[in-house]
Amino acid sequence: MTPRHSPVRRSLFAAAALTGCAAALPRPAAAAPAAGPAPAAAPGPAAGAGVPGRGPAWTPVPLPAQAPAREGWVDVGGGARLWYWDTGGDGPPVVFLHSGSQSGAGWGYQQPAFAAAGFRAIGYSRRGCFRSEGGSPQDPGVACEDLERLLDHLGVRQPAHLVALALGAFYALDFALAAPRKLRSLTIASSYLGIDDSEREYAEANERLRPKEFNALPVEVRELHPSYRAGDPAGTRAWVALSRQARVGPRIDPLRPVPMTWARVESIRHPVLLMTGDGDLYTPPALLRMQSAHLPQAETVVVPEAAHAPNWEQPECFNRTVLAFLRRHSG
């Protein structure tokens, strides 16, 4: 089917969120390499932010106007088609991989900021998510192979930066191993990475974090910071609306090529930025330190008053931090 070209509609992304600042996460002594990269420099705090008891309870950030972008679909086999948006241009490509509770429509704070910074911003929905067609659940495909087909369809010839949130990072890691020459850098935000259960220490830590009762909580309670929910009810409602529209049809669980062990993670040599929110119930800072022990080249950053959706809860902080990282690795 011929892709339809049109501006990405504001209605796909409508909401509000908060400014903030990031803090470099100290490494545990045992994880520090003898000679490794310095942690990411933390952007300066926003006015009125970061001072307990002072300033407004929350300062929503209006969603910016979206950059011109084309939309289309790519056939990935098995009756499945992925919806995408692409701002185009000759800049370094940045591909956004969404969380399990969201879709390609959830990057409204990033799309215009990264395009304005000179990058070619690309987002898409995985099989069974907003505006994509899942095909058969019995033939779920391999997510990293779907991503490679998308890049080929869009004519992306240079290595891409991947910016992956939560579940999206599972498949970004798979892509880093399967197609290393097509990857320039890897940003992983608020993800427990899908490490195989054979890595027992890490698996047990995750079990302690999320007992069986955890999944019965509303998605916004699981994933959004209490400060955000208390201070920005409109932004919370908009995020929940995007989450409700994210899943279409039966659930599709893409296959992964190999179990993700620490040995495989350690084989990744690309520049890596690891981020999480200080209130992330899935990936608290302690879990980020466990991850960074296996990625000694990684820069590690914690976003204050953010949880499992720092790109939405603290978009200005998220954008400044990731753009600074990408600029250092776009030579």
N, C-alpha and C positions, 0 to 999 in steps of 0.2 A: 504494500500500500504506500502511496506517495506521502511523505511526511507533510504535515500541515504546518505552515510557517505563520506565526503570530506572536505578538508580545506576550510574555508570561503574565497572566492576569493577576492583578493585585488581590483579587478575592481568594486566590490559592493560598495566600500567605498572611491574611489580615490578622493583626494583633499588636500588642505592645510589650516591651520588656525593660530591663534595667541596665544601667551602666555599671561598670565595676573595674577592678584591677586584679591582676594575677600576681601570685607570689611563687618564686622558685621553691621547689620542694627539696629540702636537704636530703641527700642520700644517706642511708645507714652506712656506718664506717666500713662494714664488710663488703658493701657493694661498690665502693668507690674505686675506680681503676687507678693504676699508678700514674697514668698520664692520660686523662680523658677530657672531653669538652666541658666547659663551664655550664652550669645550669642556665636556662633561658633567663634573660634579663626581664624583670617584672616591669610592665608599664606603670606609669605613675597613677595614683588614685584619682578618680573623678571627684569633682567638687562636691563636698558634702557627703562623700561616701567613706566608709571604713572607720567612722568615729562613733563608737557605741553611744547611744543616747542623744546624739545630735543630728540635726538636719531632718529632712522629711523621712517618714517611715519607708517610703519607696519612691523612686523617681522613674516612672515609665518612660521608655524610649519609643517614640512613634515609629512605626515601620516605614522605612524609606521607600521612595518610588523605585520600582524595579527597572533595571537596565533592559534595553531591547534584547530580546532573545527569540530564537526560533524553537518551536516544539515539534516533536515527531515521535515515531515509533520505530523500533528495530525488531525484526523477527529473530528470535533466538532458538527456534526449533520447538518441536513438540506442541505446536499450537500456541506458544507463548510469545507475547510481544511486550517489550519494555517501553514505557513512556519516558521521554527525556526532554530537558530544556538545555539550550546551549547559547551562551552570549557571543560565541564566535571570536574572531580576531586572530592575530598572530602571536599573542602573548603566550607564556607558558601555560599549559592546560592544568586546571585544578578540578578534580572530580570529587563530588560530595556523595558519600555513602551514608544513607539514613539509618536511624535506629529501628528497633523492632516495633516501636509504638508509633512511628511516624512514616513518612514517605518522601518522595522527591519534592513534595510541595512544602516541606518544612524548613527550607533554607532561605526564607525571605529576607532575613537580616544579613545573610552572607552574599547572596547573588549580586546586588548592586555594589557592595563594598569591594568585592574581589575583582569585579569587572572594572570598576573605577581605578583600581590599583594596577591595571595593565595585564591582568590574568584572563585567560579564557575559562570562564566558569561553566561547569557542566554538572547537572544533577539529573538523577533518574530514580524511578521507582522499581524495586525488584519485583519478581513474579508475584502476582496476587496482591499487589499493593496499588495505591491510588493511580488510576488511569492506565495501569498496565494490565495485560491479560495473562492469567496464570497458566493456562493450558491444563494439563492433567496433573492432579496431585501425585499420581503414580509415576509421573515422569517430571520430577521437580527441577532437573537440570543441576548444573554446578555453577554456583554464583560467580566465582572468579572467571569462569569461561564466558558467562553472560557479559561480564564487564569487558572482557577482551573483545567480544563481538561488537559491543557498543562503540568502543574506541575505534575499531576498524571501520564501522559504519560511518562514523563522524570524520574519518580521514585524519585522525590524530596520529601524527608520525613521530613526534618527539616524546621522550619519557614524560609521564604525567605525575603531578603531585596528587596523592590521595588524602582526603580529609574525611575521616571515618568516625562516626558516632556510634557508641554502644555495639549493638549487633552488627552494624556495618563493618566494624573493625575485624570481626571474625573473617569476613570475606576479603578485606584488605590485606590481612596477613597471608591468606591463601594466594592472593594475587602476587604478593611480594616474592613468594617462593616459586610460583608457577611461571611468572613472566618478569623476572628481575630486570631485564633490559628495558622494559616498558615503564619502569617506575623510577621517579626522580627522588621523591621523599614520601614519608609516611607520617601523618598526624593522626593520633589515636586519642579520642576524647571519651572518657567515662565508659570504659569497656573492661569487662573481666576476661576478654580475649578468646573465650571458648577453649581454654586449655584442657587437654584430655584428662579424664579422671585418673589416669595412671600416675599423674603428678599429685600424689596424695596430700602433701602438706598444703598445697594451694587449693585442692578440691575441698579439703576439710575446712579451710578458712572461709571459703565461699558458702559452705553448708551452715557455718555458724552465723554468717551474715544474713542469710535468707532462709529462715525456717519455713516449714510447710504452710504456715498461716500467712506468710508474706504476700503470696500471690492473690489472696482474697481482698487485699486492700485496693481501693480505687487507683487507677493508673497515675493520676496526678499526685496522689499521696506517695506512691512508690518513687516517682521520678522527679517531682518538682520540689525545690527547697521550701521549707516552711515560711521563710521570710518572703519569698516570691508569692506564695499562695495567699499569705496574709496581706501583703502590700499591693498586689496588682491583680485584683479579681478579674478584670477585663482580659488581661493577658493570659491568665489561667484558663478562662473560658475559651479563648481563641485556640490555645494549645490543645485543650481537650477536644474541641471541634475538629482540629486537624487530625488528632489521633483517631477519632471515631470514623473519619472518612478514609483513613489510611488503608484499612483492610477491606478488600473487595473479593467476594467469592470465598471458596474454601481456602484454608490456610495452606500455604506452600512453604515447605521447609527445604531449601536448596541443599544439595549434597556438598560435602567438603572433600577435597581430593585425598587428604591423608589426615590422620589424627594430629592435632597441633600440640606437640610436646615442647618442653623448654629447649631441647637440643635443636629443634627446627627453628624456634624463635631466635636462638643465638646465632644461627647461620645467616640471618638477615644483616646486611652490611650497609644498608641505605641510611641516610639521616632520618632520625625518628624524633618526634615530639610526642611525649606522653602528657595528657592533661586529665584532670578530673575536678569536680566541684568539691568543696570542703564538706558539703552535706550529702554527698552521693551515697545512697544506701546500697548500691550495687558495687561501686568501686571507690571506697574511701581512700584517703591518702596512704594508709598502711598497705593496702593492696597495690597501690601504684608503686610503692617502694619495692614490693616483692617482684613486680614486673620489671622495674628498672634494673634489678640485679641481673637480669638475663638480657638486657639491652644496654650494655655499658656506654654506647655512643649516644643514648637518648638524652634529650633535654626534658626535664620534668617540671610541670607547673600545676599549681592548685589554684582554682578560681574561687574566691570567697563568696559566700552567700549564693552559691549555685549548687545544684545537685546533679541529676543525670542528664540534664539538657542545658549545658552551659552556653551553647550557641544561641539559645532562646532566652534563658534567664538573664544572662550577662553578655549580650551580643557585642557591645563595644569592646569589652575586655577580650572576649574570644577572638574577635576580628583582629585587634591590634597584635595580640600574641601570635596568632597563626600567620598573619601577613609578615610580621618581622622574621619569623622562622623561614617562611617560603622565600623571602627576598635573599636571605643568606645562602639559600641553596638553589638559586635559579640562574647561576652564572652560565 
